[in-house]
């Protein structure tokens, strides 16, 4: 499967047809998904019908949109008209199908992209591994014995396996960046409030973001540009004008002040995750280190707010059908209903304090670098891992480097650092609020230098 | 203060007030998770935050 930019160009110029592209994507899904379990729903007939309409529009001389014929899939917490929005749960499977598309789905479709299916996730997005008990774990296309990361694990895995060139995920504490890193693809978590979340099942609204996964920086930017814009249906969505990024990528990183995030982000976990940051910093000639003060407390505050908001959202179900929750998630939600309000309110006030410190840091730098995860992809079912010499629970620790950043809504691109013959690791390219352009320019620079790349995974024994 | 027995007693009293009926298995998991939350929250609660730092909710009347 080619990339977003190539597909859209070739379909628009009639070098190929949307029907051929979508047929190829569906064939690839049929061949590869059984081993990976990224898709919970494939919309074959609808996708082929949509592709036919794109081809007809082009034949009639109408503009099919900038993403003409690009197959995409979405984490199954996005509403898709006519499809039940699972949000990774058994409980929501009893609900009626969505009556309309989520804003992001509608805008991608309006741009000519073709939705081919919905993707697996941790239940209600409360996890970092997509070991979903109801729908099965999503397997990492780079090593099928390992997790894809989460909670947007289906999104990153579908892209890494080459089943689709573009997928939407959501990120509350790292849920786009973690799976992007573990599966070796690019993931963008934009600034909090940049993209509309309307029609996406929320988890912890204080931190919920949506964003794309793709195999190139350009593809991230093309999707991001289509998704930008105000939307009254999401009260958090900004009224700021869109700031298109795709045309900015060729500017490189010249003039950007780039530093390594020190302290909390610089120790613990596997050495290769920190080595990857050093490689990226070298390539960018970044030698400075800067401290985001009290980042470990930022992570703690994000933890408290997440568990409180998430539990509140699902309180009715917890009261009446707790047994229907994923056992991996259930007791955390139940415990979240009992968190003292003083913890929550203080954590929210700490968030404002930390935001002010982060703003101060970004007066002197434009971009920060940090590892995305403490380890490459763990084995499916791996309960414990080593961090700073101590055995720690694997699953919640996957977000240790991502949580302090989404806590204050910073835009981040997780870039996949090339390590031939080894599992991929990700580096977070972090920019000041509303400066996605800087993060994407740095990602594009690294990609042009061959430091980061996301080739489609080779699956043993798989065809297509 | 936040020892396991205290957390367990809190869970046993607070869960019914929230309308939750916990199975023995769920109770163990809830106590374990809430103990973690109390420990994590300590990192936030012990930090001396000036009184004039206000939260930043997104609310437009």
Interface residues (C-beta under 8 A of the other chain):
Chain A: X193 X235 X236 X294 X296 X297 X300 X301 X303 X304 X307 X315 X318 X319 X322 X323 X330 X331 X332 X334 X335 X336 X337 X338 X339 X342 X343 X345 X346 X347 X348 X349 X350 X351 X352 X353 X355
Chain B: X10 X11 X14 X15 X18 X19 X20 X21 X22 X23 X26 X29 X30 X31 X32 X33 X34 X37 X40 X41 X43 X44 X45 X47 X49 X50 X53 X54 X55 X56 X57 X58 X60
